[in-house]
Amino acid sequence: MVGQVVTVAGIVTSLRHGFTKSKRPFVSAVLEDLVGSIEVSCWAELYQQTEKLWEEGNVLLIQGKVRARQEGVQLVCQQVHQYRPEAGVEEGLVSSPAEPSPRGKQLLITIAQTENEQEDLARLHRLLDIIRHYPGQDEVCLAIATSEGLVNLEMPNVATNYCPELHRELMEIVGEEGLTVKDRF
């Protein structure tokens, strides 16, 4: 995965502050989740914009590039946000006097896993390229149909602008059964 951009979430368990050769501040943090930990470096400009997020105990959502290190891998932070999972509200439990208006769309994309891992990865990359070609605020949810069931991939940093052109391009890859579009409320 070296060189790839990934998104991870975890709790900050330790911090080390430092300065670059040009005397600009940066932070190196250890981010842990339930299965492991990774060192994350946040360099000067981004660090100065997000300094308040970098505290032990904060749960962060980080997008960054994987970099090889002698002792393993490191993540070089490109974006960072406080992680706040949206509270789910069961339908029917909350009523309001007026009908709520939609806040954009939610695209539910399902792709089937096949025996050919290379083709599956290529198809996934084509989907992501298409989605990124139409930037916007519409939510994207991706599910992979495996022999054991559906695997849902959270994509908190991926949004698109749903339109007929996007719909047509996605249909060419996943077909009618692989795309569901809903209004978000």
C-alpha positions as a Markdown table, in Angstrom:
| # | Residue | x | y | z |
|---|---|---|---|---|
| 1 | Met | 0.0 | 0.0 | 0.0 |
| 2 | Val | 3.1 | 2.3 | 0.0 |
| 3 | Gly | 2.2 | 5.4 | -2.0 |
| 4 | Gln | -1.5 | 4.9 | -1.8 |
| 5 | Val | -3.9 | 7.3 | -0.1 |
| 6 | Val | -6.0 | 5.7 | 2.7 |
| 7 | Thr | -8.5 | 6.8 | 5.3 |
| 8 | Val | -8.1 | 5.6 | 8.9 |
| 9 | Ala | -9.8 | 6.4 | 12.2 |
| 10 | Gly | -8.4 | 5.9 | 15.6 |
| 11 | Ile | -7.6 | 7.5 | 19.0 |
| 12 | Val | -4.5 | 9.6 | 19.5 |
| 13 | Thr | -2.4 | 7.7 | 22.1 |
| 14 | Ser | 0.8 | 9.7 | 22.0 |
| 15 | Leu | 2.2 | 12.9 | 20.4 |
| 16 | Arg | 5.7 | 14.2 | 19.6 |
| 17 | His | 6.0 | 17.8 | 18.6 |
| 18 | Gly | 9.0 | 19.0 | 16.6 |
| 19 | Phe | 10.2 | 21.6 | 14.1 |
| 20 | Thr | 11.3 | 21.3 | 10.5 |
| 21 | Lys | 14.7 | 22.5 | 9.4 |
| 22 | Ser | 13.0 | 25.8 | 8.5 |
| 23 | Lys | 11.7 | 26.1 | 12.1 |
| 24 | Arg | 8.1 | 25.3 | 11.2 |
| 25 | Pro | 6.1 | 23.1 | 13.7 |
| 26 | Phe | 4.9 | 19.6 | 13.0 |
| 27 | Val | 3.5 | 16.7 | 15.0 |
| 28 | Ser | 4.1 | 13.0 | 14.9 |
| 29 | Ala | 1.3 | 11.0 | 16.5 |
| 30 | Val | 0.4 | 7.4 | 17.2 |
| 31 | Leu | -3.1 | 6.6 | 16.1 |
| 32 | Glu | -4.7 | 3.3 | 17.5 |
| 33 | Asp | -7.8 | 1.4 | 16.7 |
| 34 | Leu | -9.1 | -2.0 | 17.8 |
| 35 | Val | -6.6 | -3.9 | 15.6 |
| 36 | Gly | -3.4 | -1.9 | 15.7 |
| 37 | Ser | -1.6 | 1.4 | 15.6 |
| 38 | Ile | 0.2 | 3.6 | 13.0 |
| 39 | Glu | 2.4 | 6.6 | 13.2 |
| 40 | Val | 1.0 | 9.7 | 11.6 |
| 41 | Ser | 3.0 | 12.7 | 10.6 |
| 42 | Cys | 1.3 | 16.1 | 10.1 |
| 43 | Trp | 3.5 | 18.7 | 8.5 |
| 44 | Ala | 3.8 | 22.4 | 9.1 |
| 45 | Glu | 1.0 | 24.0 | 7.1 |
| 46 | Leu | -1.7 | 21.5 | 7.8 |
| 47 | Tyr | -0.6 | 21.1 | 11.4 |
| 48 | Gln | -0.9 | 24.9 | 12.0 |
| 49 | Gln | -4.5 | 24.8 | 10.6 |
| 50 | Thr | -5.5 | 21.7 | 12.7 |
| 51 | Glu | -3.3 | 22.1 | 15.8 |
| 52 | Lys | -6.3 | 21.9 | 18.2 |
| 53 | Leu | -7.2 | 18.4 | 16.9 |
| 54 | Trp | -3.9 | 16.9 | 17.9 |
| 55 | Glu | -4.5 | 16.0 | 21.5 |
| 56 | Glu | -4.1 | 12.7 | 23.3 |
| 57 | Gly | -7.5 | 11.0 | 23.6 |
| 58 | Asn | -9.1 | 12.6 | 20.5 |
| 59 | Val | -10.6 | 10.3 | 18.0 |
| 60 | Leu | -9.5 | 11.4 | 14.5 |
| 61 | Leu | -10.4 | 10.6 | 10.9 |
| 62 | Ile | -7.3 | 10.9 | 8.8 |
| 63 | Gln | -6.7 | 10.7 | 5.1 |
| 64 | Gly | -3.0 | 10.3 | 4.2 |
| 65 | Lys | -0.4 | 8.7 | 2.0 |
| 66 | Val | 1.2 | 5.5 | 3.1 |
| 67 | Arg | 5.0 | 5.8 | 3.4 |
| 68 | Ala | 7.6 | 3.0 | 4.0 |
| 69 | Arg | 9.8 | 3.4 | 7.0 |
| 70 | Gln | 12.6 | 1.1 | 8.2 |
| 71 | Glu | 10.5 | -0.3 | 11.0 |
| 72 | Gly | 7.2 | -0.5 | 9.1 |
| 73 | Val | 4.9 | 2.1 | 7.6 |
| 74 | Gln | 3.8 | 5.6 | 8.4 |
| 75 | Leu | 0.9 | 7.8 | 7.3 |
| 76 | Val | 1.6 | 11.3 | 6.0 |
| 77 | Cys | -1.5 | 13.3 | 6.9 |
| 78 | Gln | -3.3 | 15.1 | 4.0 |
| 79 | Gln | -6.6 | 15.8 | 5.8 |
| 80 | Val | -7.7 | 15.4 | 9.4 |
| 81 | His | -11.1 | 15.8 | 11.1 |
| 82 | Gln | -12.5 | 15.0 | 14.5 |
| 83 | Tyr | -14.3 | 11.7 | 14.1 |
| 84 | Arg | -18.0 | 11.9 | 15.0 |
| 85 | Pro | -20.1 | 9.0 | 13.8 |
| 86 | Glu | -23.5 | 10.3 | 12.9 |
| 87 | Ala | -26.2 | 9.3 | 15.4 |
| 88 | Gly | -28.7 | 7.0 | 13.6 |
| 89 | Val | -32.4 | 7.8 | 14.1 |
| 90 | Glu | -34.8 | 4.9 | 13.4 |
| 91 | Glu | -37.5 | 5.8 | 11.0 |
| 92 | Gly | -40.8 | 6.5 | 12.7 |
| 93 | Leu | -39.4 | 7.4 | 16.1 |
| 94 | Val | -39.2 | 11.1 | 15.3 |
| 95 | Ser | -42.1 | 12.9 | 13.9 |
| 96 | Ser | -42.3 | 16.5 | 12.8 |
| 97 | Pro | -45.3 | 18.6 | 11.8 |
| 98 | Ala | -43.9 | 19.3 | 8.3 |
| 99 | Glu | -42.4 | 16.9 | 5.8 |
| 100 | Pro | -38.6 | 17.3 | 5.9 |
| 101 | Ser | -36.9 | 18.4 | 2.7 |
| 102 | Pro | -34.2 | 16.3 | 1.2 |
| 103 | Arg | -30.5 | 17.3 | 1.9 |
| 104 | Gly | -29.1 | 15.9 | -1.3 |
| 105 | Lys | -28.8 | 12.3 | -2.5 |
| 106 | Gln | -27.3 | 9.1 | -1.1 |
| 107 | Leu | -25.8 | 6.8 | -3.7 |
| 108 | Leu | -25.7 | 3.1 | -2.6 |
| 109 | Ile | -23.3 | 1.3 | -5.0 |
| 110 | Thr | -22.9 | -2.5 | -4.8 |
| 111 | Ile | -20.2 | -4.4 | -6.7 |
| 112 | Ala | -19.7 | -8.1 | -6.7 |
| 113 | Gln | -16.4 | -9.7 | -5.8 |
| 114 | Thr | -15.1 | -12.1 | -8.4 |
| 115 | Glu | -12.3 | -14.6 | -8.6 |
| 116 | Asn | -10.1 | -12.1 | -10.5 |
| 117 | Glu | -8.7 | -9.7 | -7.8 |
| 118 | Gln | -6.9 | -7.5 | -10.4 |
| 119 | Glu | -10.2 | -6.9 | -12.4 |
| 120 | Asp | -12.0 | -6.2 | -9.1 |
| 121 | Leu | -9.5 | -3.6 | -8.1 |
| 122 | Ala | -9.5 | -2.0 | -11.6 |
| 123 | Arg | -13.3 | -1.8 | -11.4 |
| 124 | Leu | -13.2 | -0.3 | -8.0 |
| 125 | His | -10.7 | 2.3 | -9.1 |
| 126 | Arg | -12.8 | 3.1 | -12.2 |
| 127 | Leu | -15.8 | 3.7 | -9.9 |
| 128 | Leu | -13.9 | 6.0 | -7.6 |
| 129 | Asp | -12.5 | 7.9 | -10.6 |
| 130 | Ile | -16.0 | 8.4 | -12.0 |
| 131 | Ile | -17.3 | 9.6 | -8.7 |
| 132 | Arg | -14.4 | 12.0 | -8.2 |
| 133 | His | -15.1 | 13.4 | -11.7 |
| 134 | Tyr | -18.4 | 14.7 | -10.4 |
| 135 | Pro | -17.5 | 16.6 | -7.2 |
| 136 | Gly | -20.3 | 17.6 | -4.9 |
| 137 | Gln | -22.1 | 17.0 | -1.6 |
| 138 | Asp | -24.0 | 13.8 | -2.4 |
| 139 | Glu | -23.1 | 10.9 | -0.1 |
| 140 | Val | -21.6 | 7.7 | -1.5 |
| 141 | Cys | -21.9 | 4.3 | 0.2 |
| 142 | Leu | -20.1 | 1.3 | -1.3 |
| 143 | Ala | -20.9 | -2.4 | -0.6 |
| 144 | Ile | -18.9 | -5.3 | -1.9 |
| 145 | Ala | -20.9 | -8.5 | -2.4 |
| 146 | Thr | -18.7 | -11.5 | -1.3 |
| 147 | Ser | -19.5 | -15.2 | -1.0 |
| 148 | Glu | -19.9 | -14.5 | 2.8 |
| 149 | Gly | -22.3 | -11.6 | 2.4 |
| 150 | Leu | -22.1 | -7.8 | 2.0 |
| 151 | Val | -19.0 | -5.8 | 3.2 |
| 152 | Asn | -19.9 | -2.2 | 3.6 |
| 153 | Leu | -17.1 | 0.3 | 3.1 |
| 154 | Glu | -17.4 | 3.6 | 4.8 |
| 155 | Met | -16.4 | 6.5 | 2.6 |
| 156 | Pro | -16.6 | 9.6 | 4.7 |
| 157 | Asn | -14.4 | 11.7 | 2.5 |
| 158 | Val | -16.0 | 10.8 | -0.8 |
| 159 | Ala | -18.9 | 12.9 | -2.1 |
| 160 | Thr | -20.2 | 13.4 | -5.6 |
| 161 | Asn | -22.8 | 15.4 | -7.5 |
| 162 | Tyr | -25.5 | 13.0 | -8.7 |
| 163 | Cys | -26.6 | 13.8 | -12.3 |
| 164 | Pro | -27.8 | 11.8 | -15.3 |
| 165 | Glu | -24.2 | 11.6 | -16.7 |
| 166 | Leu | -22.9 | 10.1 | -13.5 |
| 167 | His | -25.8 | 7.7 | -13.3 |
| 168 | Arg | -25.1 | 6.5 | -16.9 |
| 169 | Glu | -21.4 | 6.0 | -16.2 |
| 170 | Leu | -22.0 | 4.1 | -13.0 |
| 171 | Met | -24.7 | 1.9 | -14.6 |
| 172 | Glu | -22.1 | 0.8 | -17.2 |
| 173 | Ile | -20.0 | -0.7 | -14.4 |
| 174 | Val | -22.5 | -1.9 | -11.8 |
| 175 | Gly | -25.7 | -2.4 | -13.8 |
| 176 | Glu | -29.3 | -1.5 | -12.6 |
| 177 | Glu | -29.1 | -3.8 | -9.6 |
| 178 | Gly | -25.8 | -2.3 | -8.4 |
| 179 | Leu | -27.0 | 1.3 | -7.9 |
| 180 | Thr | -29.7 | 2.7 | -5.6 |
| 181 | Val | -30.2 | 6.5 | -5.2 |
| 182 | Lys | -32.1 | 7.9 | -2.2 |
| 183 | Asp | -32.9 | 11.4 | -1.0 |
| 184 | Arg | -31.1 | 12.3 | 2.3 |
| 185 | Phe | -33.2 | 13.9 | 5.0 |
